Amino acid sequence: MKKVTVFAPATIANLGCGFDVMGMALDEVGDILEMSAEEGDGISIVNSCEVPLPNDIEKNVITPVIRSFLAKLGRNAHINVDVKKKIFPGSGIGSSAASSAAAAYGMNELFERPFSVEELVEFAMEGERLACGSAHADNAAPAVMGGAILVRGYNPLDIIQLPVPDNFYCSVVHPHIVVTTKESRSVLPNQIPLSTAITQWGNLGGLVAGFYKSDVKLIGRAMKEVVAEPHRKQFIPGFDALKEKLLAEGALCMNISGSGPSVFALSEDKKAAEKIGEIMKLHLKEQGIDSNIYVMKVSDKGAKTI
């Protein structure tokens, strides 16, 4: 019986103007799975972490990842998974993507790496399909590959990995309120004015250029969202006031993480990022809302064995 222990990182999706097509990996925080394969057929998942997980394996995002991997490989095996560490679901930093990416990467290691990293992203996307109803890659791709990711298209899957500046930190606040993806999607307009689309395209082009040039100031200027944020910010108490505070304190930008309710801000160094995190937490406390704060370096590292 072969055994591997795998880590996959937390991620931020959308990155403002990269709505549904961009994401990036974060350092240190993530999921850890211990996986083994033996003769037989089936999946066993044990939860050894503090985060509650579904008892039914059919509701665990790891299950469709393993099944899709074995189906494409054309093999039967009994896979054992022990969840050692888990991002809390709903934290806004890619909980389902981290588990899905770790499972895909771990399976590839167990079976002598038969698939490319792009194919591992496709397997991880099956976990995302179970989690939210669509097989999207804006969290799954950076969780597998690391760095900042542009999903150019899905048919076929076309993923571009962008370099990440060294002096780049992310502060994420997860307010203890519930905003479902369905609710967050429901407020989006079906059509947008041409002027709005042009602004979004310009920002997205600037964002990609900023990553390639390692220009954090350009990234900050470009990471602005004019399609979804004006509608989604209503779910986050005091959103505009918080953004004003953070930009005044030197944050490069502030955006909604994924579909919310978490919010992230980018900074040029760790000390500034920690200060931004404190302001975020205090702001929500003043609104009567508890929260969790994460301060992490933006990472070029994806899933890996440990």
MIDO-414472 format. One record per residue (C-alpha): y, z negated, x negated; residue in three letters. Coordinates in steps of 0.5 Angstrom, whole numbers, plus 2048, in hexadecimal, padded with zeros to 3 digits. Each point is the difference from the previous one (the first is absolute). Example, Ala and Ser with C-alpha at 12.3 -4.5 7.8 and 13.67 -1.06 7.14 Angstrom:
% residues 2
7F77F07E7ala 8078027FEser 
This chain:
% residues 306
800800800met 8078027FDlys 8067FC801lys 8078017FFval 8077FC802thr 806804802val 8077FF801phe 805804804ala 8077FF800pro 8057FF806ala 804806802thr 807801803ile 800806805ala 805805802asn 8057FE7FBleu 806801805gly 801808800cys 7F98017FEgly 7FE7FF807phe 7F8801801asp 8008047F9val 8017FB7FBmet 7FE7F97FDgly 8007FC7FAmet 7FB7FB7FDala 8027F97FEleu 7FE7FB7FAasp 7FB7FA800glu 7FF7FF808val 7FA803803gly 7F9800802asp 7FA7FE7FCile 7F9803802leu 7F97FE7FDglu 7FC806802met 7F88017FEser 7FB806802ala 7F97FF801glu 7FA804804glu 800800807gly 806802805asp 8057FC803gly 8077FC7FFile 8007F97FFser 8077FD7FFile 8027F87FEval 8077FD801asn 8017FB7FAser 807800801cys 8057FC804glu 802806804val 7FD801807pro 7FC806800leu 7FC803806pro 7F97FE801asn 7FE807803asp 7FF8047FAile 802806804glu 8077FD801lys 8018007F8asn 8038057FDval 7FB8007FAile 7FB803804thr 802807802pro 8028017F8val 7F97FE7FEile 7FD804805arg 8048067FFser 7FF8007F8phe 7F87FF801leu 800806805ala 8048057FClys 7FB7FD7FAleu 7FA802804gly 7FD7F97FEarg 7FD7FA804asn 8027F97FDala 8017F9802his 8077FE7FEile 8027F87FFasn 8077FF800val 8037F97FFasp 8077FF802val 8037FC7FAlys 808801801lys 803803806lys 808801802ile 8017FD807phe 800806805pro 807801803gly 8037FE7F9ser 804807800gly 7FD8027F9ile 7FA804802gly 7FA7FB801ser 7FB805803ser 8028057FBala 7FE7FB7FAala 7F97FE803ser 7FF808801ser 8028027FAala 7FC7FA7FCala 7FA802804ala 8018087FEala 8017FE7F9tyr 7FA7FB800gly 7FB805803met 8028057FBasn 7FF7FC7FAglu 7F97FD803leu 7FE808801phe 8028027F9glu 807803802arg 7FD806804pro 807801803phe 8078027FEser 8067FB801val 803805805glu 7F97FF804glu 8007F97FFleu 807800804val 7FD804806glu 7FA7FB800phe 8057FA800ala 804804806met 7FA7FF804glu 8017F8800gly 808802802glu 7FD804806arg 7FC7FA803leu 8067FB7FEala 806804804cys 7FD806803gly 8028057FBser 7FD8027F9ala 8078007FChis 8007FF7F9ala 8077FD7FFasp 7FD7FA7FEasn 7F98027FEala 8028057FBala 8047FB7FCpro 7FB7FA801ala 7FB8057FCval 8048047FBmet 8067FB7FFgly 8078027FFgly 805803805ala 7FC806804ile 803806804leu 7FB802805val 802808800arg 7FB801806gly 7F97FF803tyr 7FD806801asn 7FD8007FBpro 8037FA7FDleu 8058017FBasp 8027F97FCile 8058007FBile 8017FA7FBgln 8077FE7FEleu 8017FC7FApro 8037F9801val 8067FD7FCpro 7FF7FA7FBasp 8057FC803asn 7FF800807phe 7FE7FA805tyr 7FF800807cys 8027FA805ser 7FC7FF806val 8017FC806val 7FB7FF805his 8037FD806pro 7FB7FC805his 801804806ile 7FC806803val 801807800val 7FB804802thr 7FF8077FDthr 800803807lys 8067FC802glu 8048037FAser 7FD807801arg 802800807ser 8087FF7FFval 8008077FBleu 804806803pro 7FB806801asn 8068047FDgln 8067FF7FBile 8068047FFpro 8018057FBleu 8057FC7FCser 7FB7FA800thr 7FB8047FDala 8048037FBile 8027F97FEthr 7F97FE800gln 7FE8067FBtrp 8057FF7FBgly 7FE7F8800asn 7F98027FFleu 8028057FAgly 8047FB7FDgly 7FB7FB800leu 7FA8047FDval 8058027FBala 8027F97FEgly 7F97FE7FFphe 7FF8067FBtyr 8067FF7FDlys 7FF7F8800ser 8077FF802asp 8007FA805val 807801802lys 7FE807803leu 7FA7FD803ile 8047FA803gly 805805803arg 7FB805803ala 7FB7FB803met 804800806lys 7FD801807glu 804804806val 7FA802805val 7FC7F9801ala 8047FA7FDglu 805801806pro 7FB7FF805his 7FB7FB7FDarg 8067FB7FDlys 8007FD807gln 7FA7FD7FFphe 8027FC7FAile 8057FB801pro 8078017FCgly 7FE8067FDphe 8078037FFasp 8027F97FDala 7FB7FF7FBleu 8018077FDlys 8077FF7FFglu 7FE7F97FDlys 7FB8037FBleu 8048067FEleu 8067FC7FFala 7FC7FC7FBglu 7FE8067FCgly 7F9802804ala 7FF8087FFleu 7FE801807cys 7FD7FC806met 7FB803805asn 7FB7FF805ile 7F97FF7FDser 7FB805803gly 8017FF808ser 8037F97FFgly 8017FB801pro 8007FE7F8ser 8068037FCval 8018017F9phe 8058017FBala 8008037F9leu 8037FD7FAser 8018027F8glu 7FD7F97FEasp 7FC7FA802lys 8057FB800lys 804804805ala 7FA802804ala 7FF7F8800glu 8077FF803lys 7FF805805ile 7FA7FD802gly 8037F9801glu 806804804ile 7FB803805met 7FC7FA801lys 8077FC801leu 802805805his 7FA800804leu 8007F8800lys 807801803glu 7FD804806gln 7FB7FB801gly 7FA8047FDile 7FC7FE7FBasp 7FD8057FBser 7FC8017F9asn 8048037FAile 7FC8057FBtyr 8048027FAval 7FC8057FCmet 8018057FAlys 7FF807803val 7FA8027FCser 7FD8077FEasp 7F97FD800lys 7FB801806gly 7F97FE802ala 7FC7FD7FAlys 7FA7FC7FEthr 8017F97FDile 
